[in-house]
Amino acid sequence: MGAGAGTEPRGPAGIGTAVAFDWALAAQIVIVGLSVLVGAGPGSLGAGRPIALRVLAAVLSVALAALPFALGEAMRRGRQMAWVVQLVFNSLLPLTGLVQIPAAIDALGHGQFGLLVREVVVLLVSPLIVWLLTRPRTRAWLARTTSAEARARHGSARWLVSIAVIALLGGAAIAFDGLY
């Protein structure tokens, strides 16, 4: 049945995936910054640095994390420019994954799986985001939807908590990838 026959057109594809990706990147940056502050985990190299330098690194990480967080929020709100940035960023990101394939294979040979997680994200998730966001229904939804409508669709407590949990888990998995 068509939209004129009383059925609502299908919603966009990939918005949640893109938001979770962006927020995971923000979480990763904050986790690394905080680990530098405490001198543990992925920030263990910072343990011997002066506390003022470690505090500065943590503050800068939060400021830097605001960029991907804001991109995810703009995507959640249906902003056209966020869609463009998502497409460019996630189209280019797999190139870094291609460069890292030899290192990932070497790491696997030594029983380390962390780099494989990163490779899956950049070689599979990023292209998936591009593919989902370029679907005709997503482009049409972004073209006709107001920010208020987008926030209403992607703003329920359940949606936000789900995306936040996925982002925190994903960001932590990448931040700590050198430890497993």
GUFIBA-715501 format. One record per atom (N, C-alpha, C): residue in one letter; x, y, z. Coordinates in steps of 0.001 Angstrom, whole numbers, plus 500000, padded with zeros to 6 digits. Atoms other than C-alpha are relative to their C-alpha. Example, Ala and Ser with C-alpha at 12.3 -4.5 7.8 and 13.67 -1.06 7.14 Angstrom:
REM GUFIBA-715501
A500890498810500000 A512300495500507800 A500900501200500000 S499180498810499940 S513670498940507140 S499230501090500730 
//
This chain:
REM GUFIBA-715501
M500838498822500000 M500000500000500000 M500882501240500000 G499265498737500039 G501187503519499313 G499648500877501172 A500216499075498890 A501339506388501705 A498610500621499935 G501310499391500156 G498082507744500269 G498869499093500425 A501038500952499639 A496189504611501304 A499831499887501514 G500219500002498563 G496277505497505000 G501151499441500804 T498856500482499241 T499609504007505915 T501059501083500061 E498938499011499830 E502400506125507265 E501257499510499292 P498765500431500647 P505608506084505215 P501017499527501034 R498978500517499092 R508473504166506750 R500954501113500384 G499078498987499488 G510866506177508838 G501394499864499429 P498628499989500502 P514508506883508257 P500776498776500467 A499109501089499614 A517241504280508404 A501360500592500342 G498635499629499684 G520568504744510107 G500192501160500944 I499837498853499111 I519867507745512310 I500549499530501351 G499542500517498708 G520260505769515532 G501412499447499933 T498659500560500168 T523330503965514225 T501028501122499935 A499079498869500129 A524967507266513276 A500161500724501327 V499933499314498699 V524107508872516621 V500819499156500978 A499243500881499100 A525421505846518548 A501490500024499646 F498615499946500451 F528610505938516467 F500671501287500492 D499437498709499592 D529183509641517151 D500159500085501509 W499930499935498547 W528383509374520832 W501028499008500540 A498961500952499592 A530650506295521107 A501383500621499817 L498728499311500210 L533487508328519626 L500229501028501111 A499889499034498899 A532777511054522198 A500340499281501305 A499721500766498774 A532741508454524988 A501435499489499995 Q498622500488500114 Q536016506971523738 Q500994501104500351 I499094498875499753 I537707510376523800 I500000500380501481 V500089499656498573 V536443511140527312 V500643498914500854 I499409501103499227 I537431507703528618 I501523500056499941 V498541499906500125 V540948508081527264 V500520501201500788 G499581498816499251 G541196511593528691 G499961499785501500 L500103500265498561 L539997510482532111 L501028498967500451 S498988500995499634 S542344507498532059 S501390500627500053 V498749499239499894 V545231509898531399 V500028500728501344 L500087499284498721 L544053511898534415 L500376499089501167 V499718500917498893 V544172508853536688 V501247499155499757 G498767500728500304 G547192507338534930 G499828498505499932 A500278501435500082 A545588503946534298 A499359499662498656 G500642500455501238 G544257501859531421 G500676500584498778 P499397499465501223 P544738503451528026 P500799501282500243 G499257498788499659 G546146506536529762 G501149499749500954 S498957500333499030 S548779504699531793 S501319500700499704 L498775499266500323 L551548506526529932 L500018501373500663 G500084498703499337 G550323509687531629 G500281499940501495 A499848500156498552 A550927508265535119 A501174500792500560 G498841499302499486 G554336509882535474 G500019501487499697 R500056498585500377 R553296513272534128 R499487500845501161 P500525499105498949 P552597516289536338 P498465500046499969 I501458500016499879 I549022516459537593 I499356501107499177 A500576498897500785 A548422519832535919 A499892499621498532 L500022500440501398 L549280518308532549 L498914498949499785 R501036501038500111 R546990515342533192 R498609500607500093 V501295499303499908 V544132517645534240 V499708500709498685 L500169499322501288 L544669519680531083 L499605499012498910 A500341501028501000 A544574516502528965 A498549499546500161 A501387500418499753 A541287515473530618 A499021501074499557 V500879498889500394 V539733518907530108 V499940500117498475 L499966499929501469 L540869518991526482 L499252498833499362 S500723501150500557 S539458515510525905 S498488500225500049 V501435499701499905 V536042516624527133 V499612501027498940 A500283498982501024 A536210519682524869 A500004499373498604 L499925500664501301 L537256517523521912 L498809499060499792 A501133500932500088 A534528514976522671 A498699500723499684 A501212499233500300 A531965517753522339 A499705500016498503 L500223499975501460 L532480517705518551 L499200498794499510 P500830501124500467 P531308514135517834 P498664499904500727 F501280500012499294 F528674514454520551 F499019500955499322 A500864499009500661 A527299517600518879 A499571499511498621 L500374500549501309 L527381515882515486 L498881498973500163 G501053500984499744 G525348513003516891 G498685500660500378 E501215499280499595 E522904515416518489 E499356500685498799 A500546499366501211 A522533517325515211 A499361498950499096 M500576501092500800 M521910514018513443 M498659499574500599 R501240500378499309 R519281513100516055 R498907501016499735 R500964498934500255 R517609516436515386 R499668500164498523 G500342499984501420 G517507515760511653 G500641501127499209 R499321498895500685 R519943518490510609 R500667499497498719 Q499473500383501311 Q520856518246506916 Q501529500051499977 M498544499881500000 M524441519439507493 M500638498839500754 A499475501151499258 A524991516672510051 A500003498772499114 W500086501127500931 W523891514174507417 W501181500039499033 V498881499854500937 V526495515534504997 V501317499646500696 V498765500278499264 V529259515425507623 V500113498510500294 Q500003501445499741 Q528256511876508565 Q500445499228498760 L499666500712501234 L528484510762504962 L501475500156499657 V498590499773500329 V531890512344504393 V500894499241500983 F499168500626498974 F533378511145507687 F499972498480499890 N500117501456500031 N532038507607507461 N500374499400498650 S499470500477501288 S533030507354503798 S501523499942500022 L498535499948499939 L536641508268504595 L500588499078501072 L499487500781498876 L537016506335507844 L500463498590499621 P499517501346500362 P537277502883506224 P501406499990499395 L498635499953500523 L540493504039504554 L501017499752501117 T499095500260498878 T542130504045508002 T499980498526500368 G500107501426499715 G540848500522508522 G500790499153499028 L499231500738501001 L542397499334505284 L501493500064500317 V498587499827499651 V545763500720506369 V500367499144501218 Q499728500726498758 Q545452498944509736 Q499848498480499892 I500196501457500128 I544686495456508345 I501259499214500353 P498802500787499618 P548323494242508556 P500261500006501509 A499792499928498552 A548612495461512161 A498973499150500740 A501047500811499361 A545300493783513050 A500317498510499864 I499638501405500206 I546459490488511548 I501159499617500914 D498861500246499115 D549739490751513454 D499539499893501453 A500510500022498624 A547881491528516703 A499238498704500271 L500730501257499827 L545594488532516189 L500967498832500164 G498984501044499880 G548680486363515725 G500626499943501380 H499469499945498637 H549784487463519193 H498901499870501057 G501104500208499067 G546389486747520741 G499335501268500489 Q500633498746499613 Q545300490392520929 Q498835500281499049 F501209499852500795 F541758491078519747 F499473501428499920 G500490498626499943 G541324494779520488 G500000500713498662 L499928499330501294 L542465496003517091 L498953499447499032 L501050500585500836 L539993493602515472 L498673500718500229 V501232499266499691 V537158495418517251 V499987501329499245 R499877498718500710 R538382498738515855 R499811499787498489 E500111500288501437 E538671497182512367 E498556499710499596 V501407500287500291 V535104495866512502 V499206501300499935 V500729498729499979 V533857499339513380 V500275500798498726 V499698499122501137 V535707501200510639 V499777499341498650 L500181500664501291 L535410498552507924 L498584499494499749 L501373500482500179 L531839497405508557 L498948501014500442 V501030499104499480 V529919499879510711 V499964501313499225 S499984498728500746 S531061503057508940 S499353499871498616 P500688500136501294 P530100501782505457 P498499499721500158 L501420500251499747 L526812500513506920 L499264501312500264 I500612498693499721 I526077504014508235 I499798500759498699 V500112499308501291 V526773505488504800 V498863499400499189 W501041500659500791 W524550502924503134 W498604500317500559 L501307499729499400 L521684503407505603 L499564501454499800 L500357498585500111 L521840507204505491 L499736500442498564 T500247499630501403 T521769507238501686 T498773499303499429 R501246500629500479 R518571505161501436 R499006501103499653 P500971498976500411 P515845507098499629 P499044500411501122 R500948499641498936 R513498506926502621 R500659500894501047 T499299499147499040 T516148508479504882 T500197501393499433 R499823498686500628 R516950511258502435 R498676500752499953 A501319499359500064 A513229511955501979 A499553500454501387 W500382499650498634 W512646511931505744 W500748501250500455 L499204498831499612 L515502514404506332 L499543501254499263 A500421498846500803 A514207516661503559 A498672500585500493 R501339499516499643 R510670516898504945 R499766500172501493 T500223500014498565 T511121516568508720 T500585501229500669 T499493498876499209 T511448519489511091 T500847499448501147 S499176500400498855 S513890519419513990 S499121499508501145 A500912500417498924 A510985519160516423 A499460498600499738 E500486501342500348 E509604516122514570 E501106498958500182 A498876500930499861 A513053514506514497 A500282499722501474 R499769500183498560 R513541515099518226 R498892499149500616 A501110500796499471 A510109513646518919 A500182498520499645 R499806501384500442 R510927510533516910 R501186499352500711 H498763500528499428 H514418510131518384 H500289500615501362 G499792499346498721 G513893511571521816 G499350499332501185 S500618500669498853 S512028509073523945 S501096499548500960 A499031500443498995 A513731508032527148 A500592498650499602 R499521501339500399 R513970504458525865 R501009500110498865 W499093499838501137 W515591505552522577 W501323500595500470 L498788499331499537 L518061507893524302 L500852499089500880 V499251500895499124 V519034505359526985 V500633498875499186 S499445501071500848 S519480502608524378 S501218500479499235 I498890499454500772 I521706504782522220 I501172500325500923 A498930499656499056 A523666506025525253 A500730498756500498 V499371501240499531 V524297502473526521 V500871499406498894 I499220500511501134 I525423501319523078 I501253500852499801 A498865499086500186 A527650504395522777 A501052499801501094 L499036500195498910 L529243503889526201 L500743498677499866 L499353501301500182 L529912500210525561 L500955500018498807 G499151499921501183 G531266500890522084 G501209500880500221 G498888499103499723 G533381503817523200 G501017499365500935 A499091500683499071 A534829501796526083 A500741498867499295 A499348501098500730 A535533498824523795 A501156500507499155 I498923499433500824 I537585501035521494 I501070500653500878 A499032499342499123 A539218503062524285 A500943498989500657 F499212501006499309 F540410499905526011 F500498498894499069 D499649501070500944 D541206497957522829 D501451499531500108 G498614500417499819 G544910497879523652 G500194499044501166 L499884500830498795 L544178495894526808 L499485498578499805 Y500481501384500209 Y542636492792525228 Y500351499518498623 
//
